Amino acid sequence: MLKTTITSGHEAHAPLLQSQSAATESLTVVFEMLGAPMFFQPNSEIYGEEEPAEYFYQVFEGAVRTYKVLEDGRRQIGAFHRAGDVFGLEAGDKHAFSAEAIGKCTVRLAKRSGLLSFAERDSKVAAALWAATAKSLRGAHEHMLLLGRKTAEERVVSFILAMANSPASDQIIELPMSRQDIADYLGLTIETVSRTFSHLESTAAIELHSSRRIRVPSRRDLQRLDA
């Protein structure tokens, strides 16, 4: 499971973080009531592209990737979902992406019809479900901008900042995904991703404790590289 340790920081984004936390808590309560936990081994499929979208999902422990396999055989990862995240929120009746567990993962499944029915009777749950949908849509838009407009370095920096998931500086970030996952998310080769991480370390923008453990000494300095 991805963990973020914060040793110091600022309170500028506290209201937004509190609002997101409240929405997550509301949905977690409903998933506990209506859902059933399922355990997945690393790289095992949760659902496939074009399969009926009969359930909504919430990550309880671990991390999940959603992806498409392109016509030329390449894999494009659309999003990563961590503990508390809700995914599988489709506009239609079929899944647009496939979903896989990255490592060992526990996911709660709730019947789509049951959760929507519950939301009709509870305004807080309806608002939380809308917030989760809006977050997913915002993430898709940001990912499209990242792929279409940013350089390789800017893509990697954006990814690190997103994984930090906090406005604070001096953070230790433990990544559940591999460098290949990161490359497939950013639309880069694994060699480019590795070179960019090494370059960022050489400029003291980050510290690489291991391939999956990163320290961000100054979020502000890192943000300057994300034009």
One Martini backbone bead per residue (centre of mass of N, CA, C, O) as a GRO file, in nm:
protein
  227
    1MET     BB    1   0.097   0.035   0.021
    2LEU     BB    2   0.070   0.361  -0.005
    3LYS     BB    3   0.294   0.583   0.166
    4THR     BB    4   0.285   0.903   0.349
    5THR     BB    5   0.540   1.097   0.495
    6ILE     BB    6   0.512   1.376   0.722
    7THR     BB    7   0.733   1.626   0.869
    8SER     BB    8   0.628   1.882   0.706
    9GLY     BB    9   0.421   2.195   0.667
   10HIS     BB   10   0.114   2.311   0.534
   11GLU     BB   11  -0.240   2.461   0.545
   12ALA     BB   12  -0.362   2.559   0.268
   13HIS     BB   13  -0.524   2.263   0.191
   14ALA     BB   14  -0.711   2.165   0.425
   15PRO     BB   15  -1.010   2.196   0.331
   16LEU     BB   16  -0.987   2.006   0.086
   17LEU     BB   17  -0.886   1.755   0.237
   18GLN     BB   18  -1.130   1.738   0.429
   19SER     BB   19  -1.345   1.703   0.210
   20GLN     BB   20  -1.229   1.444   0.084
   21SER     BB   21  -1.232   1.279   0.347
   22ALA     BB   22  -1.539   1.290   0.396
   23ALA     BB   23  -1.622   1.150   0.133
   24THR     BB   24  -1.465   0.888   0.181
   25GLU     BB   25  -1.606   0.810   0.446
   26SER     BB   26  -1.893   0.788   0.333
   27LEU     BB   27  -1.828   0.559   0.128
   28THR     BB   28  -1.706   0.356   0.323
   29VAL     BB   29  -1.964   0.299   0.480
   30VAL     BB   30  -2.124   0.190   0.236
   31PHE     BB   31  -1.928  -0.037   0.154
   32GLU     BB   32  -1.958  -0.185   0.427
   33MET     BB   33  -2.268  -0.238   0.390
   34LEU     BB   34  -2.278  -0.336   0.064
   35GLY     BB   35  -2.010  -0.473   0.058
   36ALA     BB   36  -1.734  -0.686  -0.060
   37PRO     BB   37  -1.447  -0.840   0.006
   38MET     BB   38  -1.147  -0.863  -0.206
   39PHE     BB   39  -0.876  -1.064  -0.301
   40PHE     BB   40  -0.560  -0.978  -0.467
   41GLN     BB   41  -0.320  -1.055  -0.662
   42PRO     BB   42  -0.063  -0.981  -0.831
   43ASN     BB   43  -0.180  -0.890  -1.152
   44SER     BB   44  -0.477  -0.919  -1.112
   45GLU     BB   45  -0.796  -0.923  -1.222
   46ILE     BB   46  -1.094  -0.734  -1.171
   47TYR     BB   47  -1.147  -0.611  -1.466
   48GLY     BB   48  -1.267  -0.576  -1.796
   49GLU     BB   49  -1.288  -0.465  -2.090
   50GLU     BB   50  -1.635  -0.456  -2.169
   51GLU     BB   51  -1.749  -0.516  -1.915
   52PRO     BB   52  -1.983  -0.515  -1.698
   53ALA     BB   53  -2.100  -0.236  -1.488
   54GLU     BB   54  -2.209  -0.363  -1.176
   55TYR     BB   55  -1.973  -0.219  -1.013
   56PHE     BB   56  -1.825  -0.076  -0.740
   57TYR     BB   57  -1.501   0.051  -0.619
   58GLN     BB   58  -1.277   0.002  -0.326
   59VAL     BB   59  -0.984   0.070  -0.182
   60PHE     BB   60  -0.843  -0.074   0.105
   61GLU     BB   61  -0.573  -0.230  -0.001
   62GLY     BB   62  -0.338  -0.089  -0.187
   63ALA     BB   63  -0.325  -0.112  -0.556
   64VAL     BB   64  -0.447   0.029  -0.873
   65ARG     BB   65  -0.485  -0.031  -1.225
   66THR     BB   66  -0.572   0.136  -1.525
   67TYR     BB   67  -0.626   0.003  -1.869
   68LYS     BB   68  -0.497  -0.016  -2.208
   69VAL     BB   69  -0.477  -0.193  -2.513
   70LEU     BB   70  -0.335  -0.134  -2.790
   71GLU     BB   71  -0.313  -0.215  -3.122
   72ASP     BB   72   0.021  -0.244  -3.086
   73GLY     BB   73   0.036  -0.359  -2.763
   74ARG     BB   74   0.032  -0.133  -2.591
   75ARG     BB   75   0.032   0.020  -2.267
   76GLN     BB   76  -0.225   0.229  -2.110
   77ILE     BB   77  -0.229   0.411  -1.832
   78GLY     BB   78  -0.483   0.596  -1.663
   79ALA     BB   79  -0.464   0.490  -1.349
   80PHE     BB   80  -0.427   0.531  -0.996
   81HIS     BB   81  -0.526   0.342  -0.701
   82ARG     BB   82  -0.590   0.401  -0.364
   83ALA     BB   83  -0.660   0.413  -0.058
   84GLY     BB   84  -1.015   0.506  -0.084
   85ASP     BB   85  -1.058   0.470  -0.370
   86VAL     BB   86  -1.280   0.515  -0.639
   87PHE     BB   87  -1.389   0.280  -0.894
   88GLY     BB   88  -1.584   0.221  -1.184
   89LEU     BB   89  -1.711   0.504  -1.292
   90GLU     BB   90  -1.940   0.476  -1.526
   91ALA     BB   91  -2.139   0.604  -1.783
   92GLY     BB   92  -2.189   0.327  -1.869
   93ASP     BB   93  -2.236  -0.044  -1.894
   94LYS     BB   94  -1.918  -0.035  -1.945
   95HIS     BB   95  -1.590  -0.087  -1.942
   96ALA     BB   96  -1.317   0.114  -2.057
   97PHE     BB   97  -1.134  -0.045  -1.859
   98SER     BB   98  -0.894  -0.208  -1.701
   99ALA     BB   99  -0.827  -0.396  -1.388
  100GLU     BB  100  -0.545  -0.406  -1.152
  101ALA     BB  101  -0.337  -0.538  -0.938
  102ILE     BB  102  -0.027  -0.458  -0.827
  103GLY     BB  103  -0.053  -0.591  -0.564
  104LYS     BB  104  -0.157  -0.668  -0.291
  105CYS     BB  105  -0.525  -0.668  -0.269
  106THR     BB  106  -0.810  -0.484  -0.134
  107VAL     BB  107  -1.156  -0.495  -0.238
  108ARG     BB  108  -1.458  -0.325  -0.261
  109LEU     BB  109  -1.789  -0.434  -0.346
  110ALA     BB  110  -2.064  -0.260  -0.510
  111LYS     BB  111  -2.360  -0.237  -0.616
  112ARG     BB  112  -2.463  -0.009  -0.828
  113SER     BB  113  -2.772  -0.001  -0.773
  114GLY     BB  114  -2.747   0.018  -0.460
  115LEU     BB  115  -2.579   0.280  -0.438
  116LEU     BB  116  -2.773   0.464  -0.597
  117SER     BB  117  -3.014   0.418  -0.412
  118PHE     BB  118  -2.880   0.529  -0.157
  119ALA     BB  119  -2.821   0.817  -0.273
  120GLU     BB  120  -3.127   0.899  -0.303
  121ARG     BB  121  -3.156   0.896   0.035
  122ASP     BB  122  -2.854   1.035   0.056
  123SER     BB  123  -2.691   1.330   0.028
  124LYS     BB  124  -2.402   1.261   0.122
  125VAL     BB  125  -2.358   1.024  -0.071
  126ALA     BB  126  -2.415   1.177  -0.331
  127ALA     BB  127  -2.184   1.384  -0.294
  128ALA     BB  128  -1.955   1.173  -0.275
  129LEU     BB  129  -2.004   1.046  -0.554
  130TRP     BB  130  -1.963   1.305  -0.713
  131ALA     BB  131  -1.674   1.362  -0.615
  132ALA     BB  132  -1.552   1.100  -0.733
  133THR     BB  133  -1.628   1.160  -1.027
  134ALA     BB  134  -1.484   1.435  -1.050
  135LYS     BB  135  -1.201   1.327  -0.984
  136SER     BB  136  -1.182   1.136  -1.225
  137LEU     BB  137  -1.219   1.353  -1.445
  138ARG     BB  138  -0.984   1.536  -1.363
  139GLY     BB  139  -0.766   1.320  -1.401
  140ALA     BB  140  -0.813   1.278  -1.706
  141HIS     BB  141  -0.747   1.569  -1.791
  142GLU     BB  142  -0.459   1.582  -1.671
  143HIS     BB  143  -0.349   1.344  -1.834
  144MET     BB  144  -0.393   1.466  -2.114
  145LEU     BB  145  -0.208   1.709  -2.069
  146LEU     BB  146   0.048   1.555  -2.002
  147LEU     BB  147   0.069   1.398  -2.280
  148GLY     BB  148   0.035   1.662  -2.480
  149ARG     BB  149   0.241   1.907  -2.327
  150LYS     BB  150   0.472   1.753  -2.183
  151THR     BB  151   0.758   1.677  -2.079
  152ALA     BB  152   0.934   1.434  -1.940
  153GLU     BB  153   1.004   1.585  -1.681
  154GLU     BB  154   0.718   1.699  -1.623
  155ARG     BB  155   0.583   1.424  -1.593
  156VAL     BB  156   0.745   1.319  -1.353
  157VAL     BB  157   0.687   1.552  -1.163
  158SER     BB  158   0.380   1.527  -1.163
  159PHE     BB  159   0.378   1.243  -1.046
  160ILE     BB  160   0.518   1.299  -0.777
  161LEU     BB  161   0.317   1.514  -0.677
  162ALA     BB  162   0.070   1.323  -0.682
  163MET     BB  163   0.191   1.106  -0.482
  164ALA     BB  164   0.221   1.292  -0.237
  165ASN     BB  165  -0.065   1.414  -0.152
  166SER     BB  166   0.063   1.702  -0.058
  167PRO     BB  167   0.171   2.034   0.048
  168ALA     BB  168   0.418   1.922   0.163
  169SER     BB  169   0.732   1.890   0.276
  170ASP     BB  170   0.939   1.646   0.339
  171GLN     BB  171   0.891   1.357   0.177
  172ILE     BB  172   0.795   1.017   0.189
  173ILE     BB  173   0.773   0.796  -0.096
  174GLU     BB  174   0.579   0.503  -0.159
  175LEU     BB  175   0.586   0.290  -0.434
  176PRO     BB  176   0.393   0.030  -0.587
  177MET     BB  177   0.511   0.088  -0.858
  178SER     BB  178   0.670   0.052  -1.140
  179ARG     BB  179   0.853   0.180  -1.393
  180GLN     BB  180   0.669   0.064  -1.611
  181ASP     BB  181   0.411   0.189  -1.507
  182ILE     BB  182   0.504   0.481  -1.528
  183ALA     BB  183   0.560   0.477  -1.830
  184ASP     BB  184   0.262   0.392  -1.915
  185TYR     BB  185   0.139   0.655  -1.792
  186LEU     BB  186   0.344   0.877  -1.941
  187GLY     BB  187   0.440   0.785  -2.234
  188LEU     BB  188   0.713   0.623  -2.181
  189THR     BB  189   1.007   0.501  -2.136
  190ILE     BB  190   1.193   0.339  -1.904
  191GLU     BB  191   1.456   0.490  -1.969
  192THR     BB  192   1.347   0.778  -1.937
  193VAL     BB  193   1.254   0.756  -1.648
  194SER     BB  194   1.528   0.680  -1.521
  195ARG     BB  195   1.684   0.931  -1.619
  196THR     BB  196   1.501   1.142  -1.482
  197PHE     BB  197   1.542   1.054  -1.193
  198SER     BB  198   1.849   1.093  -1.195
  199HIS     BB  199   1.845   1.394  -1.264
  200LEU     BB  200   1.682   1.490  -1.017
  201GLU     BB  201   1.895   1.392  -0.817
  202SER     BB  202   2.142   1.563  -0.928
  203THR     BB  203   1.963   1.840  -0.850
  204ALA     BB  204   1.804   1.786  -0.566
  205ALA     BB  205   1.488   1.739  -0.604
  206ILE     BB  206   1.564   1.442  -0.522
  207GLU     BB  207   1.555   1.124  -0.343
  208LEU     BB  208   1.694   0.794  -0.390
  209HIS     BB  209   1.650   0.516  -0.192
  210SER     BB  210   1.484   0.377  -0.425
  211SER     BB  211   1.275   0.274  -0.677
  212ARG     BB  212   1.020   0.317  -0.436
  213ARG     BB  213   1.189   0.554  -0.283
  214ILE     BB  214   1.109   0.897  -0.202
  215ARG     BB  215   1.248   1.224  -0.162
  216VAL     BB  216   1.106   1.552  -0.081
  217PRO     BB  217   1.249   1.837   0.024
  218SER     BB  218   1.096   2.040  -0.201
  219ARG     BB  219   0.805   2.121  -0.341
  220ARG     BB  220   0.863   2.398  -0.463
  221ASP     BB  221   1.108   2.318  -0.635
  222LEU     BB  222   0.955   2.101  -0.799
  223GLN     BB  223   0.732   2.286  -0.921
  224ARG     BB  224   0.928   2.456  -1.106
  225LEU     BB  225   0.949   2.199  -1.314
  226ASP     BB  226   0.619   2.233  -1.355
  227ALA     BB  227   0.511   2.426  -1.615
   0.00000   0.00000   0.00000
